[in-house]
Amino acid sequence: KSAEMTRKYSLLRNLRRMKGIYGQLYDYSPESWILPNEYVKFCQRYADLQDNEKHTIWICKPSDLSRGRKIFVFRDISELTYDCTAIVQKYVDDPMLMFGHKFDLRIYVLVTSFQPLRVYMYRDLMVRFATETYDTSKLGNMLSHLTNTSLNKHSDHATGPAGTGSYKWNFKQLEEHFKATDSDLDFGVIWGRIDNLVNLTLLSIAPQIPHAPQAFELYGFDVLVDKNLKPWLLEGNF
């Protein structure tokens, strides 16, 4: 039953169901469609935004692949191609940046029970950088737009942005960076929002997980924080 969390289309369906019931409480996942089944609905939404002269950026992800494989970013619908079940999403194009680079947070979550829900979040999260400067004029450069370690470790800039020495940080390094830059950012506020995001997501799948007292699940939540300090759930992983 963990596929309810880790398969992109299953997670999307669960979050949609909960958003239909609880509204904006579940407004932390980008607007998304499952292809090919929802291609027509996506085309309608694409046309609406084009009519309003909004040059929206989209991202397409194969539903069952990992490590950034076959993911691409695009603006024009003519660039949308896929050969398997995929998810197309509105791209979060205003991420918080460090050193001009995009980053996301991998948060490890241990679930020892779904009924009742019992969750432990590992506070020493992993910060993953895209190794090239963020640039929405170069959508084909995945090293600018994706933070997947499996991609960025092969980059010529794998020493990290601005010579930081690594394209992966731990939470302590993140905290020290914000202190050193005299930032007024209160990461406790962001962490509280992420905590809510994790719990709400697990609640969306909990009714479908049978009670198994001797079992547990360990998930990796990938979360992007935008420039307004709103966390967005990108996906869940084993």
N, C-alpha and C positions, 0 to 999 in steps of 0.2 A: 504493500500500500504506500510505500515511500514515493512511488512514482507520482502520487497526487501532488507532491511537493517539488520533485526534481524534473519532471517532464514539463516543458514550458507551456504546452497547450492545456495540460491538466491544471497547473497552477493558475493560469489565466481564467479558466472556467470557474474555479473555486472562488477566486477574488471577485469576478463579475457577479456571481451569485450573492456574495456577501454585500457587495456595493449596492445591489438591487434592494437589499433589505435595510442596510444601515447607512446608505448614502455616502456623504463626504468623509465619513470615518475611514473608509477604505480607498481614499483618493491618494494613494501613494505609489501606484503602478502606472506607467505610461499607457496611454490609449493604444489598444492593440487589436489585431485581427488574426484569425487562424486561416492560413492558406493551405489548400485551395478553397475550402468550404465557404469562407467569408470574403472571397475576392471581390464580389460585386459590392458588398457593403463597404469594403475598403475603397473601391473606386468612387463610390458616392461621396465618402468623406473627403477623399483626395480632391474631387471636383469642387466640393463646397469651399475648401480652403483656397483652391486656385481662384475661384470666383471672387473671393475676398482679398485677393492679391497677397496672400500670406505664403511666402516661399518656405514652406515647411520642409524640414529634413526628416528622413525616415531611416530606420534601420531594420534589416531583415536577418533573422536568425533561424537556422534549421532547428526544429523542435528537439531532436534527439541527439544532436552532436554537442561536443564540449570543446574546451580549449581554443575558442575563437574560430573554429573551422567553418568555412563558407559563410561567415558573417560579412555583410557589406552595408555601406551607408550610401544613400542616394537622395536626390531631389525630384527627378523626373520619373514618372511611372514607367516610361519606356525602358528604364534601367532595371526594373524589377523582374528578376528571373529566379526560378526555383525548380528543383527536381525531386522534392520530398515535402512532407508536411513542414510548414515553416510558420514563424510568427513575424508579422510586420508591425512595427511600433513607431509612434512619434518619438523622434530622437530628442533626448534631453540635451538641448544645445546651449544651455547656459550653466555649465557645471562650475563649481568652485575650482579654482586653479591654484597650483603651487608652482612657483618658478615658471609660470606660463604653461604648465603641463596639466593635463587631466589626470585625475586619480580616482580610485574608488576604494571601498572598505570591504574586506572579507571578514565576516564575523562568524565565529564558530559557536554553534548552539547545540547543547546536549538536551535531548528530550527523554526522560526516563518514564514518562507516563502521558498518555493523551486523555485518559479518562480516570481521574481528573487530570487536567493539564499540569505537568510539572516540568519546568524549563530552567536550564542553567546556561547563562551566556558568559563566554570566556572574554574577559575584559581586555586582554592583550590582543586586540584585533590586528590584522595585517593591512597595511596601506600599500596598494599596488599602483604604480605610475605607468602611464603611457610614456614611452621613451623619447618621443619627438613632440615638439611644441604643438599645442592645440591650435588647429587652423581649419575653420569650416569652409574655406575656399579650396581645400584639398581633401575631398571626401574619400578619395581612393587610397589615402595613406592610412592604413590600419594602425600603424605604430603611433599615430597622432590621436586616434579615436578609440582604440581598444586598450585595456589594461592587462589583458591576459598574460600571465607569466610565460606561458608556452610560446607566445609570439615574441614578446619583448626581450626575452633572454638572447635572442639571435640578433638583436639590433646592434648597430655600430655604436649606439649610445647607451649600452646596457649598464654603464657605471652610474646611471641615474641622472636626473635633471640638475643642471647647474653644478655638476661635479660633486653631487652629494654622496657618491660612492656606491649607491645601490638604487635599483628601481623598485625595491621593496623595503618598507619601513615597518617597525612595530609601533604600538601606541605611545610608548615613551618618547620615541623620536618625533612623533607627530606633536605631542604636547610641548616638547622642548622647542620645536620650530615655532609654534604659535607664541610661546613666551619670548623667544629671542626676537621676534618681529614686532613685539609690543602690541600684539593683536588684542582687541577687546573681545574676541570670540570666546564664548563660554561653551566649551565642548560638552559640559554637563547637560546643557539644553538639547544639543544635538543627540547626545546619547539617550536622553529620555525619549525623544521622538523615535529613535531607532528601536528602543526597547518596546515601545507601543507597536511599531511596525512588525517586529518579530512575533509578538504575542498574538496580534490580530491575524497574521498570516497562518500561524499554527492553529488558531481557533477555526479557521476556514476549512481545514482538512480533518480536524479532530473527530467529527462525527463518523467519518468513513474509516477510521483506524480501529480495528478490534482491540479489546483489552488484552494485553499480553504482559503480565507482571514481571516476567523474567527477561524482557527485551528492552532495548533502548535504540535511539536513532541519533546520529551525529550529523548535523547539517552545516553547510557553509552558505551563509546569506551574503550575496553581493549587493552592496548598497552604494548608490551615488548621491552625493550631497550637492545641491545646486547653489548658485550664488546667493540665494535667499535663505540658505541654511535649511532647506527642505530635503529630507532624505527620500530617495526613490528606490524601490525594490527592483533590481534588475533581473535576478533569478535566484533559485535555490539549488544547491549542489549537495551530493553525498560527501 
